């Protein structure tokens, strides 16, 4: 018992010394991090497309289509989907977003008129509410100005990275091609330098990691697509303005587990209230129904038990990652945590099994 605690104590000391050493030698790691950051975007993008298109490629191969021809068919399918989106969906979304942006000043005017109405009838309103309304009214131009400055600053920063972004997008198809062509060669390449027992252990671990990533990426994107379609149907039924743009926004934000639906419903609620106050109720019901269908019918069948993460754990991980790495952290927090958890559990089980084998050998 004492030896175990001593080993744990030594482990944490060595971990602390390793972190201290890294912090004192950042000049060595900064160029490495910059190089990794330069290729991270195309690799991650290609990896997402890899897990989405790998089942399609395997489907073609099961029907006796050669690997290269299967990959070409996958690329043709991607091109067809993107072309249909650009030709038929993007123009509608662009027009709806443009009209929504143009309607923002009228929405602000409606809010100001409503606040003025309250101020003219302030006798029935507590002083604290009047003070809060006056403060909001006085600060409204500043809030709008700071918001616009933030948006322009974001756009300027985005434009500053356009070259690297375009380069990354151009590289994604090349990475995807070789991932589809030679993806199964990675595990043998990693394990060939180890003994047979360790190679089997690493092969088992990489298989679990692959299962977690494929379950999350394929499952989350399929779930988001279905939720987006359900939102579009619901918004069209109640006649909500900008239905396609709002449902597409809901589809994109739904890739963030648990927090995504709350982000998705916010603009729909705002637009709905200005169109008709009753839409506040209808939009909430539509989102609730869509999430119930997703959480009770779609997610269990699509993702299964591959992730097996408690909702409170996911929310905590997302909030922590968001405070550390912003939106990128929120986006990749859950798969990163799921992979890390899989690795730790695997090595712990390996340690327990090896210890059990030693004890059985002694007996």
PyMOL commands that set and color helices and strands:
alter all, ss='L'
color gray80, all
select helices_A, chain A and resi 2-24+26-62+67-120+122-124+127-160+162-182+185-191+196-238+243-253+260-275+279-303+311-362
alter helices_A, ss='H'
color red, helices_A
deselect
rebuild
show_as cartoon
